[in-house]
C-alpha cells in the first residue's frame, strides 16, 4: 500500500493515504512532522501567497513560507474565495461510450414510471399532525405484507406560519415526495387549519391517481385513527397489486451526496461514485449532483461540461444565486469546511469542493433543475440545494432519485426517504462502523481495487439495492426529511 498519492502532475502537495510518521520519504521529500491520514504534505517550497495546487487546481494560497515535507493545512494556508464572479463558457464535452444497460427487479407504475421500493407513505402537510402520522405507522404495520415493502411517514415542522417562498417550497417539496415512484400508495395527512390547505396541495400535486393518493383532514372526522385505518387498507390493497419485474438500468435516477468528508473523499469514494455515474449515464440512466455551496471554488470542473450555453447559463445562475443567498444573510461564501472536515484533512472550501465534484464523473451536464423540481432529462443533472445532509438528500429524493449514494469519511447514520447507501472513503471507517457503511471505497487507497474496478463494483451493488437488497439505513428504519427554509416564521 502506498503512503501518499500525488493526484495531478501540477500539484505541489501530496495526500497521505495512511497516517505517516515524520521522516517518511515520498518522491524525494521527507515528512518534517507526522502527517495524519488524508492530510497534505508539501512537495515543493512555497512562499507567502503562492498557490497550493491539488487536483491540478488551486485550493488556496500559502499564508506562511512552506518547505518541502511540511504539513499543509489551516495553520499555513487559506481560501482564495470571495463573492460572485463572471464565468465564460468554454465547452469541453466528452460523452461516455454507450453501454448495454444492466437490469434490476423494480416496480412498473400505472403511469409508466418505475420504483425500486413499493412502500406506503404518510405525508403530513403540517407539523401539528406529525405524532398522529407516527402513531398510524406504528399501529398499521400489519398492512405490510406481500409485495409491500414498508409503511413510513416523514415528520417535519412546517406547513403553517410560513410565507412567500418558504411556504411555496414546503408545498412543492411535499407534493414532489407524494409523486415519488418508490411509494406505491400515499396518504396525505392534513390538520385542517394550516395555511398549506388541502386545495393548495391538490393544485400543487396536479393530476393524480385517486386509488394511489388519498387525503385525510383530521379536524373533519371524529376518529382520525379509525378513518385513517380504512384509508390505509384501501391504499395497501392498491399497492399490493404491484410486483417486481425486470427493468433496464436506463430508467434509474440516482442521487449523489457526500457528508462528513475527509481528505480521502476526493481520492477514493467520490471518484468511485464518479466512475459509477459515467457508467450509468453510458447505459442511458440519470444521476443528480447537488450541494451547490460545495461546488464553490470548483465550478471550473463543471461549467465547461454543460451540454450547451442554455444549460451553462442555468448553472451560472444557480452558482451565483446561491452565493447571493449567502451574501444577503451577511455570510461569507467560504464558511465551510466543518470541524470534522478539517480534522479529516480538508483545509479550504476549494479543497472540499474539488473533491466533492468528483462524484459527477466526466459526463456532460444535461440539465440544471430547481429545488423541488423533477429530473426530466437523461444523463447527469445538477440540482439546486444546500450542502446540509438532510436538506440536500431530501431534495434529491424529491427530484425523483430512486436511491442516494452518500460518501463519507467520518461516518453518519442518516437516511433519506429513498434508500441511502453509505460509501466509506477509508477502510478503518468501514470496519469501525460496519452497521452504517454499505460499500468500502477505501479499497482504492489500500491498493486492492482501481477506481474503475470500484465503480463497477458499486454499479453491481446499486442494481442489487434497486432489486430489493436493503441498505444499512433501511435495516434500521432510519429515514427522515428536512425542508429548505429561508424566511420568517409567523
N, C-alpha and C positions, 0 to 999 in steps of 0.2 A: 504493500500500500504506500503510495507516495505521501510525503509530508506536506507539500504545498502544491497549489495549482496556479500557473501563470495563464490567465484566461485568454488574453489577447496580446499579440506581439507589441502593440503600442503601450501596454500597461507598464507603469513604473512601480506597481505593487503586485505581490502575490498573496494568495489566501491560504491560511493554514487549514489543512483537511483534518487535522487532529491537533491536540494540544502539543506545542513544540517547546522544548527546553532551550534556554539560552545556549548559544554555541552550535546549534544545529545548522548545517550548511545547506543552501539551496541556490543553484545557479551561480555559484561562486560567491555568495553572500552568506555570512554567518549571522544568526539571530543575536542581537545585542542584549535582549531580555527574553523572558518567557513570553511566548505568543499563544493566547488562548485559541481554541478551535473556532474557525470561522472568521478570525480576525486577520488584518492585513500586515504584511511586512514590506518595508521599502526595499526595492531592488536597485534604486539609483539615488544619488543625492538630490535633494530638493531645497531650494531657497524659499524664503517667505514669499507668498503669493504664487509660487509655482503650482501648476495644476496637478492634482492627484488623479491618475488615469487607471480606470478599472473597466472591464468590458470594452476596452477601446474608446472609452468615453470619459470626459471629466466628471468626477463625482464631488468636486470641491477643490479647495486650494489650501496649501500649507500655511499655517499661522506662525510656525517657528521653523528654523532650519531642521531638516530631516536628513539623517545619514543612512547609507545602505545598512540594512539589518535592523533598523529601528522599527518598533511597533507603531503603526499609523492608525490613529483613532481620534476621539473627540478632544484629546489634550493637545493635538498638534495640527488639526485641520478643521475646516468648517465649510458650510454650503456656499454656493455661488448664487442661489436662487433669490429672486425678488418678485415683482408683480407680473402683470400681463405683458406679453411680448408679441411682436409681429412674427408670423410664420409664412414661409414661402413653400409652395407645392413643387416638389422635385420628385416626381413619381419613380419608384423603384419597385416594380410589381413582379413577383415570382409566384406562379401558380404551382401548387403541388401536383405531381404527376398523378392522373386519375388511378384509383384502385377499385377493385371489385369490392363492394360493401359486404361486411360481415352481417350476421343475423343475430337477433335476440328474440326471446319469447315475451311479447308485450300484449297490450290490450288495444284492440281497434275500437274506437268510439263510433257512435252513430253518425257524427258529423265528419268522420274521416280522420280525425286526429288520433294520436297514439299516446298511450300512457304506459309507464313501466310499473306502476302500482295501481291497485283497484281498491281505493280507500273511500271511506265516508268521512267527509269533513264537516264540522260545525263552525261556521264563520260568524263570530259576534260582530255586530255593527257598532257596538259601543262598549266601553269598558265595564259599564254597570252590570252587564249580564255575563261577565267572564265566569263567575263561580257557578252560575246556572249551567253554562256550557260544559264546564269541567265535571259537574255532577252528572249531567246527561251522558257524557262519555263513560264515566265510571259505572253508571247504572245500566248501560245498554251494551256491554261487551259481549253478551250472548248473541248479538246480531252478527258478530264477526265469525262467519262460517263460510265453508265452500271456497269460492274464488275471491271473497272479500278479504283484503289484506290488513285492514285495521280501521278503527274509528278514532278520530282525533279532533281536537279543537286548538285554536291558536289565539289565546288571550292577548289583549293589547289595551292600553289606557285611553285610547282616542275615540273619535266618532261623535263627540259632543264638546261644546266650549271651544271649538276651533273656528277660524275664519279664513276666508280667502284661499290662498294656495295650499295651506296646511289641510283645510277641510277637503279641498279638491284632491289632494294627494292621498289622503286616507280613503276617500270614496273610490278612487281609481285603483289603488293597491288592493283593497278588499274585493273589488269586482274582478280584478285580474286573477286573484287566488281562486275565486269561485269558478272561473273558467278553466282552471288548470286541469289538463287531461289525466294527471295521476289520481284525481278524485273522480271515482265512478259516480258519486252522488254527493250532494251538498245540501245542508240545512243552514239557511241564513237566519240568524237569531237576532231579532230586534228587541229593544225595551219598549219603545212606543213614543217617548217624548224627546228623544235625542235629535240634534239638528241634522244628523245623517238619516233622513227619513226613508221610509220604505219606497216612496215614489222616486226619490233621487237615486236610490240604489238600483232600482229596476231600470231607470233610464240609463244609468252608467253601464249596467250589465249588458244591455242590448238584447238581441234575440237569444232565447234560451229554451231548452227542453224542459217542459213542466214536469216531466217524470224524473228528471235528473236534479233539478233545483227546486226546493220548497222553502217556504218562509213561515216563520212563527214570530208574532209580536206578543211578548209576554203580558203586557198590560191589558190585552184584549181578551184573554182567556182566564178562566177560574183556576185551572191547574196546568201550568206550563209543562210540568213533567209528564202528565198523562197525555196531553196533546202532542208533546214532543216525541214521546214513545211511539205513538201511532204514525207520525210523520217519518220517523227514523225507520220504522218497519217497512213502510212503503218504499223508502229510499234503498233499504237493504235488498228488498225484492228486485228492484231495478238493477242495482249494482251486481247482484248475483247472476245476472244474465250474461255477463262478460266473462270470457275465458281467454287464457293466454294462447297466442298463436305466433308463428314465425313472422318477423318483421325485419326489414332491411335496416342496417345501421344508418343509412342515409336519412332516416326520419328522426334520429336522435338530436336533441338540443342539450348541450352540456355547458353548465356554468363553471367558471374558473375563478378561484378566490384564494387569497393567502392571508394568514393571520399568525401572530406570534413568530414572525420571520426571524431568521438569523443569518449569519454570514455565508452559510451554505445554501440558502434558499435559491439564490440566482445561479447556483452551480450544479445542484442536483435536482431537487423537487420541481422547481419552476420550469427549467428547460425540459425535464421529463414530460411535464404536462404540455409544454410547447410542442414536443415531438408527437404526443398524442393528438393535440389539436390539429396539427398538419395532417395527420393520418386520417382523422375523422372527416376533415374537410375534403381530403382526396377521395373519400368514399361517398361524398355527397351530403354529409351531415353538417351540423351547425354548432359553433361554440360561441361563448359570450364572455367578454373580458370587461370588468368594471373596476371600481376603486379609483376614481378619477384623481384624487389628491396624490395617489401613489403612482401616477403617471408623470407628475410634475418633475421636470429635470430629465425625463427620458422620452419626451414627446417625439424626439427625432427618430427613435426606433419605430414609431408608429405612423406619424403623419405621412411620410412618403410611401407608405404601403396602402394608403386609401385608394380604392379602385378607380375613382375619378375625382374631379375637382369638386363636385357637389358633395360627395362624402367627406372630402378633405375639409370643406368649409363647415360642415356639421361637426367634425372633430375639433376644429379650431374654436367654434362657438362653445362646445362642451368644455374644453380645457379652460379657456379664458373666462367662461361663465362661472366655472367653479372657483377660479382664482378670485373673481369679483365677489363671489359669495363670501369668501374668507375676508376680503378687504372691507366689505360692508359691515362686517361684525368686528372690525378693528383687530383682526388676527393676521399674523404673517403667514404666507403661503407655505412656509417650510417648517411649521410647528409639528414636526414629525422627524425622526422615528420615536417610538416609545422607549421607555427604560429597558424593557425586555429585549427590544430590537438591538439596542446599543450593547447590552450585555452579551448578545449573541454575535456581535461583530459588525453590525451595520452602523455607520458613522453619520451620514447625512441623508437627506431625502433623496438626492440623486443616486446615492449608493443603493438605497432601498428600492427606488423606482426602477433603476436599471435591472435589478434582479426581479422585481415584480412583473415587468412587461415580458420577461422571458416566457411566461405562460402563454403568450399569444403566438408563439412559434414564428413562422416566416410567411404564412399565407396572407393574401391581400385582405384588407379590411373592407367588407362588402357593405356595411351599413353602420350608422350610429343612431341609437334609439334612446328615447327619454325614459325617465323614471315611471314605472308602471306600464310602459308600452311592451308589446309582444314582439318577439323575433318573427320577422316575415321574410327575411332574405337568407338563403342558404349561404353557408360559409362562416367566416369569422366576423362577429359583430362586437361593437363597443357599446356599453350601456352606461348612462348617467347614474352615478351613485357614489356615496362616500366610501372611505376606507373601512369604517366601522364594520366589524364582522357580522353582527346581527342584521344591521340595516341593509348592507350590500347583499348578503346571502338571501334575505327576503326579496330584495329587488330582482335578483337572478331568478328566483322561483317564479315571481310574478311575470317575468319576461317569458316564461314558458320552459325554463330549464327543467328537464326531467331529473337531473342529478347535478350536484355541486361537487366539484373536485377542489378540496381545501388543503393547500400545502401549509406546513407548519414546522418550524424549527424548535419551538418551545413547548408546543402541545396545547390543545384546547378540546373540551368535551362537547362544545356547542353543535347543535344540529338544526338545519333549516327545515321547512315543511317538505322539501324534496330530499330524497336520500343524499346524505352528505358524507362523502368519502374523505377521510383524513389521510394525508400523504406526508410522511416524515422526511425531513431533509437529511437526517443523520441516524445511524443505526442505534446509538445509545438511547435516543428518544423512543424508537420503535420497540426496543427491549423493555425500557422502563415503563412505558405507557402502552403496553400491548392491548389494554382494554379500550384505548382511544384510537389507535393507529390501524388503518386498513392496508396500507401499502408503504413499504420502506424504500424510498428513493436514495437512502444513504448507501445502498449497494454501489452507486455510481462513485461516490467518494472512496469507498472501500476497494475499488478497482475490480469488483466482481461482475458488473454489467456496464456496457456502454450506454450513453443516453438513448441511442436508437433502440437498443435491446430493452431498456427500462420502459421506453414509450410503448413498445409493442406489448410488453407485459401488462402495462396499465390498460391498454386497449382491451386485452382479454378480460381483465377484471371488470372493466366498465360493462362489457357485454354480459358478464355473469350477474352483476348487480342489476342491470336492466332486466334480466330474466328472472329476478326474484331473490337473489342472494342478498341478505340484509347487511347493511353497514353496521359498524360498531355503535354509532349513534342510534340507529333504528333498534338494535337489540336491546338498548336501554330505554327506549322511548323518549330520547332527547330530541325535541323539535320545538321550535318557537319562532315568533316573528318580532320584528321591530320596524316601525314605520318612520320614515324620514320626516322631521319636523323642523321648521324654521321660525315661525312667528309666535304670536302671543297665545296664551291660554286664558279664556274668559273667566 
